[in-house]
Amino acid sequence: MGDFIGSGNFGQVYRAMEVDSGKIIAVKVIPSTNSLNKDLVTSFEVRISIGLFFLNYQKVELHILQKLKHKHIVQYLGHETLDNKLHIYLEYMSGGKFYILPS
């Protein structure tokens, strides 16, 4: 995995290189619910609820990414689970931070 790009509520994003093509891509890494801090989330029921939420979130995000096709939206390239973490492969867009510009 390459340089850290940023993070959100559910994971971190890294710059990486696709081995076969040498193309630079972004990889969003979402940890599994097994990585929840068991000391902080002591209730089994709460861990199950959080786990179901994570699973549903991942399914929804993957579904949306697979369907979106537009020149102004980062393109989904694929996904896989490695080391108990979901890796979502996305088109890499260089150029710094994203800002909403007034119209």
N, C-alpha and C positions, 0 to 999 in steps of 0.2 A: 504494500500500500504506500502511496506517495504522501505528499504534503496534505496536512489538515486544511480544509477550506472553511468549514463552518459547522454549526450544530443547530438542532432544533429540539422540539419537545421529545422526539422519539429516537433520535439517532444523530450520528455524525456523518459529515460528507468529506471525502478525501479525493484528491486528484490521483489518478492512476494511469498506467499505460497498458493498453490491450496488447498482449504478447504477440499474437499472430500478425497484426497490422502495424503495430507501433503507434497507433492512434491514441491520443490523450483523451481520457474519459473521466467522468465523475462517478464515484461509488458512494452511495448512501448505505451506511451500515446501521441496522436496527437490531439491538440486542434482543435475545429471547426473554421470555418471562422467567426463565431459570436463573437469569442473572440479577433478579430483584434482590435487594439487600434483605435477607430474611430477618435480620435484627430490627429493621425499620418496619417491615410489613410482617407482623407476627401472626396475624389471623389467617388461617388457611382459607376461609371464605373470601377474605379480601384479596388474597393472592389469586384465587380462582377467578374472581371478578375482573381483576386487573389483567389476568392472562387472557380471558375471553375478549376483553376490550382490545388488547394488543393484537390478537389474532384477527378480529374483525377489522381493525384499523389497517393492518397489513393487506388483507384481502381487498378492501376498498381502494387503498392507495394503488395497489398493483393493477386493479381493474381500470381505474381512471387513467393511469399512466399508459396502459396498453391501448386505450381508445383514443387518446388525444394525438392529433396530427395537425400541427400548424407551424408555420415558419417562425413564429414568435414564442413558441413553447419548447422548452428543452425536451428532446426526444428520449423515450424509453428504449433501451437497447437489450434488456433482459434482466434476469435475476436468478439467484441461487442461494441456497443455505450452506454456509461454511462455518465451522466451529460454533455451531448453535446460534448463528447470527444470520439475519436476512441481509443479503448484499443486493442492492438494486443498482444496475448499471445504466447510466444516463449520459447523454451527450454533454460534453464539457464546453462551457461557455466562458471564455476569458474576458477580461475587461473590467474587473473590479466589482464593486457593490451595485446592487440593483436599487434604483430609486424610481418612484413614480413621478413623472414629469407632468406639470400642469398642461392641459390641452388648450 
